[in-house]
Amino acid sequence: MQHFPNLFSEGKIGNLVIRNRIVMPPMATNLANEDGSVSQRLIDYYVARARGGVGLIILENVQIDYPRGKNIVCQLRLDDDKYMTGFFELAEAVHNYGAKIFMQIHHAGRQTTPGITEGLQPVAPSPVPCSFLGTQPRELTINEIEELIQKFVNTAVRAKGAMFDGIELHGAHGYLIGQFMSPRTNRRVDKYGGSFERRMRFPLEIIRRIKEAVGEDYPISFRFSADEFVEDGNTLEEGKQIAKMLEDAGVHVLHVSSGIYESMPTLLETSRFEQGWRVYLAEEIKKVVSIPVITVGVIREPEFAEKVIAEGRADFVAIGRGLIADPEWAQKAKEGRHNEIRKCISCNIGCIGGRVFHNLRLRCTVNPVTGHEGVYSEIKQAPVKKKVVVVGGGPAGMQAAITAAKRGHQVILYEKREQLGGQLGIASAAPGKAKINWFRDWLEAELSRAGVEIRSGVAADAETIAALSPDYVILATGSEPVVPRIKGTESESTSVVQAWDVLAGKLSFEKDEEVVVVGGGLVGCETAHYLAEKGAKVTVVEMLPDVAIDMEPISRFDIMQQLTRLGITIRTSNMVTEITPEGVSVVGKEGKQDFIRGCRVVLAIGQSPVGKELNKALEDKGIPVRVIGDAGNVGKIIDAVSSGFQAAWQV
């Protein structure tokens, strides 16, 4: 039986045959060497996805103008022939597993900072600053524009010479080519700006000259934002005009995306966005062109992707962060093992927002192997099989148990609650965070597939564990909410509650009930969002000068918009000094005192590790112990999963 026949049918881009309709879109990784050359870890990363069955890989953005065109610290570059050898090795390695590979060539324009461009002021069609980055660009001269066109051509020629199957021009997401195309960012009055036709001159000239240099048949993809979702930006109607003009210019495939940095969640979605919400853009573009169209945007399940292709809404489906999370996405789908796919939960913490934008190398919250493919590509059997006891069924403990079992150990997992998942259940209750349940479900199923013995509803103590004569114990007992030393919290009043209990659904709130959330970090802001969606009137009180500073920037950008939309009051630089049944007393800047009314006060001021006593008791019995996850250091899901994987790998 053939699974997902439309998704796994051959596709064509120009004369190039692609083995299926699955595209890995370009996503920045910082896995290149610091000088922009291809690293072995980058090759290992892409080979894992090629081996996993993807049809076409579009390599992450490659700069044509070093260093002014950079947008990440370790961005690939092909502005000189000396870099070609690494790209050839990458293309060869991908081809060995049957996938095709395009190179995306790119210039950041105004969407970068002098810290990235090594002190140089960013350039743009017009001196319009990017409000997301706070960058003031310099306007390009006519001569500079002509030089940049030639640099795009030179890089395309090198890409073909390095045996890439095609190139993609990055005209999306508000980078330089897109800046020329958009009335928001192109306010020139010369031949490169003004009317729609003149704004299109820059990309069309690049396309024309590339085709002259590499031949008419060499595949060219063009990625563009069909709707920029910003005031004065391109809308879908302009997107259709752009598409038709690109087809007339000889582009072979259109890669339809959306957004710019100032509408960031529409190009790197947070978890609240529905699966495939952007497909309608590609569908509309497909109606006005005859060349193939690639769609993208929170496509996580092969069932959904199959339907998109079957209904003719797009010709190819781009699986982006889904392939970061599971490089075998395509192979599992093809073999009918789609229930085994480890789905991306759209947290952005391990990839772009949480790491790459902070000058760190790519990782993944749900996949601890991502970025380490050369080291952990295969789970090796342990030389000596041991009995391993894992205490705690949250993400750290579950990942540790899975990895230990796959290495051949006998694994017993204890969880004091009846249900596994730990804090994942609480985290998934916040608005738009239900995708976290995908990961919890995958962990539970993977425990079964790995043969882990699960003893839930059992609070394991040192005697219980010692009776099993384990060779090794992994403690993943998690954390608990902190109770602050604030006057009023010591009372047994039901007006003071913990954010965890709110998100767990243990409490009910009346419409228009006045609620004060003490603590404006991730948990506090998500709890405030949760309560406001239920109709409560919420005030967030935070002692620091700003809220949500522990969130990755894209999710923070998004939740701040939601808090504003819901009318939530935010009081920063305010310290709570007393909690009463009527509200909270605070001290603000310069010692100013105030009182904030609230029938209920929700505490969200942090967590502390649990399990120190059990750890000591086991050590006293001479049992080797490793503490992981929040039980060691309170962190995020990515920290828990990584620590669980590493602990089991080292047993």
Number of C-alpha atoms within 10 A of each C-alpha: 6 9 16 20 14 20 27 22 13 14 20 17 22 17 10 15 13 22 19 22 25 27 25 26 24 19 18 22 26 25 26 21 16 13 13 22 22 24 19 16 17 20 22 21 22 24 24 22 25 27 19 19 23 29 25 27 24 23 23 22 25 25 25 27 20 17 21 23 27 29 26 22 25 22 26 31 26 26 21 14 12 9 18 22 14 17 24 19 17 24 26 18 18 24 18 12 17 16 24 24 26 24 27 26 25 27 30 28 27 31 29 25 24 17 12 20 19 13 11 14 19 27 24 27 29 21 19 19 17 19 11 14 13 12 18 20 23 17 18 18 13 13 8 12 15 14 13 19 19 17 21 23 24 20 27 29 17 20 24 19 16 20 18 25 22 23 24 26 26 28 23 26 28 30 23 24 27 29 27 29 33 24 19 17 23 23 19 19 12 11 14 21 23 18 16 16 16 17 26 22 16 23 21 21 16 20 22 15 16 23 21 11 14 19 11 15 15 21 23 26 25 24 24 26 29 28 24 29 19 14 11 11 21 22 18 19 12 15 23 21 15 21 25 17 16 21 18 12 15 19 28 26 26 28 27 30 25 29 24 26 20 20 20 22 20 24 23 24 19 23 21 19 18 14 15 18 14 22 21 14 22 25 20 18 27 24 13 13 18 12 18 20 26 27 30 27 24 25 25 23 20 24 14 16 24 19 15 22 21 15 11 13 22 27 26 30 29 27 24 19 26 22 25 30 25 23 26 23 27 29 18 18 21 18 12 15 13 18 14 17 24 25 24 27 23 24 28 25 22 26 26 26 19 23 19 23 20 13 15 18 20 23 26 26 26 29 21 23 22 24 23 16 19 17 11 13 13 10 14 12 14 16 10 9 15 18 17 24 28 30 30 30 31 27 31 33 35 32 28 33 36 25 26 32 26 22 22 19 24 19 27 21 25 26 25 17 15 11 13 24 23 23 17 18 20 19 21 18 21 21 18 15 21 17 20 23 17 15 21 21 15 17 24 20 13 19 23 13 13 17 17 22 16 20 17 17 13 15 13 19 14 17 11 11 18 17 8 12 12 17 16 18 25 25 30 32 29 28 21 16 16 14 16 14 10 12 14 16 18 12 11 9 12 10 18 22 19 18 24 22 14 21 21 15 10 8 9 9 14 11 13 12 17 20 24 26 29 26 27 28 21 21 24 25 26 25 29 33 23 19 25 22 15 15 15 21 21 27 23 25 26 24 19 15 11 14 23 21 13 12 19 20 20 24 25 20 18 17 21 16 11 17 19 12 9 17 13 20 15 19 21 18 16 23 22 22 15 16 23 19 15 15 20 25 19 21 17 16 12 7 10 9 14 13 15 17 17 22 16 24 28 23 26 29 20 18 16 15 18 18 19 13 11 16 22 14 15 18 14 11 11 10 19 14 17 18 24 27 28 27 23 21 17 19 13 13 24 21 21 29 25 23 26 30 24 16 22 24 18 8 20
